[in-house]
Amino acid sequence: MMLVAQLLRGAVRHAGSSGQSSITAVRGVSSSSHRFAAFGRTPPPSCPDTDHPKILITGGLGQLGVGLTKLLREQFGKNNVILSDIRKPPNHVYHNGPFIFSDILDFKNLEEIVVNNNISWLVHYSAVLSAVGESNVTLAKEVNITGLHNILDIATKHALRVFVPSTIGAFGPSSPRDPAPELCVQRPRTIYGVAKVHAELMGEYYHHRYGLDFRCLRYPGIISADSQPGGGTTDYAVQIFHAAVKSGCFECYLRRDTRLPMMYIDDCLRATLEILEAPAETLPSRTYNISAMSFTPHDLTQEIQKVLPDFQVTYNVDPVRQAIADSWPMALEDSAARRDWGWKHEYDLSELVQAMLTHVTTGNQLVQAN
């Protein structure tokens, strides 16, 4: 089991280098009523669909931000997509297109970025993830709730289209689990999940109250070979591939029969682009489930063993992460996304395993060559 300190260092894709200074910045801004005084109850104009959007991605150095940046730059042009974070980027990220420092807890800094760069779409990936959030609830509240409020207020004031991801963590032990429908009792038991339900409801409120073009997807566990896990409960499904290639053995922190919904990152990024591009009139809902596959650690192990038959997995259950996983759905029902904007996944379990083993093996060979 990872040490809490390691989780904290790895998972904060988010907000500010100093909690005290960030909170001071938030307290120093004007109230929401003053922020919206310019348009009152009149909905702000939406982003014109005929122009290439100018896009800002917050928390961009996490698992999803770099990949989505690449996809959006291919679609809209390199200089139209600005990646941001509070951390210094690796050289290959820095040299691939615009990158700036952005602290989501600093309202003034964030608004200056939006205004100075003529931002029209905002993708909000800054977050403290599930397992780390339980270790530092104060940090999770600041980043996942206070930071969200800044995003929504700025997006409303400047008429942005805003995407905020949600998660299977937004469901709780009283939710239907197999599958979890789009509308049901949620009641999550983690601060991460509570903040995600808050984000869904606040985004929908701002949409109905102020006309904000808010869009949200409930992601399953996302599996990618290009970034290190960041303190989430589904991280085992990434770690297991690196272990399979490097050492041939892996110790899993969840029970072998723990079934959770998962998705390969290419499907996740494509779904995000599709909902960002979807005409507003095709979105009767503002929060959608998306799904691809569900599996257990044992299912995944068996599929990997078809390629690497000597691979071995043992189990040393982490009670904190196991309790989180047991409160989450085993599958997501996503018929609304398939109906409303044509969502369709491409990767099932066998395709996922082949893609991950190929990427991890190739990456290791490149490292060894250097």
GINOR-V87501 format. One record per backbone hydrogen bond with DSSP energy under -1.0 kcal/mol. CO is the residue of the C=O (numbers start at 0). NH is the residue of the N-H. If there is no record, write none. Layout:
# GINOR-V87501
co->CO nh->NH
co->CO nh->NH
This chain:
# GINOR-V87501
co->2 nh->6
co->3 nh->7
co->4 nh->8
co->5 nh->9
co->6 nh->10
co->10 nh->12
co->17 nh->21
co->18 nh->22
co->19 nh->23
co->20 nh->24
co->21 nh->25
co->22 nh->26
co->23 nh->27
co->25 nh->28
co->30 nh->34
co->31 nh->35
co->35 nh->38
co->35 nh->39
co->38 nh->41
co->53 nh->119
co->53 nh->120
co->54 nh->81
co->55 nh->122
co->56 nh->83
co->57 nh->124
co->58 nh->61
co->63 nh->67
co->64 nh->68
co->65 nh->69
co->66 nh->70
co->67 nh->71
co->68 nh->72
co->69 nh->73
co->70 nh->74
co->71 nh->75
co->72 nh->76
co->76 nh->79
co->77 nh->80
co->79 nh->54
co->81 nh->56
co->82 nh->99
co->83 nh->59
co->84 nh->101
co->89 nh->93
co->90 nh->94
co->92 nh->95
co->97 nh->82
co->99 nh->84
co->102 nh->105
co->105 nh->109
co->106 nh->110
co->107 nh->111
co->108 nh->112
co->109 nh->113
co->110 nh->114
co->111 nh->115
co->112 nh->116
co->113 nh->118
co->114 nh->117
co->119 nh->160
co->120 nh->55
co->121 nh->162
co->122 nh->57
co->126 nh->12
co->128 nh->132
co->129 nh->133
co->131 nh->135
co->135 nh->139
co->136 nh->140
co->137 nh->141
co->138 nh->142
co->139 nh->143
co->140 nh->144
co->140 nh->145
co->141 nh->146
co->144 nh->148
co->145 nh->149
co->146 nh->150
co->147 nh->151
co->148 nh->152
co->149 nh->153
co->150 nh->154
co->151 nh->155
co->152 nh->156
co->153 nh->157
co->154 nh->159
co->155 nh->158
co->160 nh->121
co->161 nh->214
co->162 nh->123
co->165 nh->218
co->166 nh->169
co->167 nh->170
co->171 nh->174
co->176 nh->329
co->176 nh->330
co->179 nh->332
co->189 nh->193
co->190 nh->194
co->191 nh->195
co->192 nh->196
co->193 nh->197
co->194 nh->198
co->195 nh->199
co->196 nh->200
co->197 nh->201
co->198 nh->202
co->199 nh->203
co->200 nh->204
co->201 nh->205
co->202 nh->206
co->203 nh->207
co->204 nh->208
co->205 nh->209
co->205 nh->211
co->206 nh->210
co->209 nh->43
co->211 nh->213
co->212 nh->161
co->214 nh->163
co->215 nh->287
co->216 nh->165
co->216 nh->218
co->217 nh->289
co->218 nh->167
co->220 nh->262
co->222 nh->264
co->230 nh->130
co->230 nh->131
co->231 nh->234
co->233 nh->236
co->234 nh->237
co->234 nh->238
co->235 nh->239
co->237 nh->241
co->238 nh->242
co->239 nh->243
co->240 nh->244
co->241 nh->245
co->242 nh->246
co->242 nh->247
co->247 nh->311
co->249 nh->313
co->251 nh->315
co->252 nh->317
co->254 nh->257
co->255 nh->297
co->259 nh->294
co->260 nh->220
co->261 nh->292
co->262 nh->222
co->263 nh->267
co->264 nh->268
co->265 nh->269
co->266 nh->270
co->267 nh->271
co->268 nh->272
co->269 nh->273
co->270 nh->274
co->271 nh->275
co->272 nh->276
co->273 nh->277
co->278 nh->281
co->279 nh->282
co->285 nh->215
co->287 nh->217
co->292 nh->261
co->294 nh->259
co->295 nh->299
co->296 nh->300
co->297 nh->301
co->298 nh->302
co->299 nh->303
co->300 nh->304
co->303 nh->306
co->303 nh->307
co->307 nh->310
co->311 nh->249
co->313 nh->251
co->317 nh->321
co->318 nh->322
co->319 nh->323
co->320 nh->324
co->321 nh->325
co->323 nh->326
co->324 nh->327
co->330 nh->179
co->333 nh->337
co->334 nh->338
co->335 nh->339
co->336 nh->340
co->336 nh->342
co->347 nh->351
co->348 nh->352
co->349 nh->353
co->350 nh->354
co->351 nh->355
co->352 nh->356
co->353 nh->357
co->354 nh->358
co->355 nh->359
co->356 nh->360
co->357 nh->361
co->358 nh->362
co->359 nh->363
co->360 nh->364
co->361 nh->365
co->362 nh->366
co->363 nh->367
co->364 nh->368
co->365 nh->369
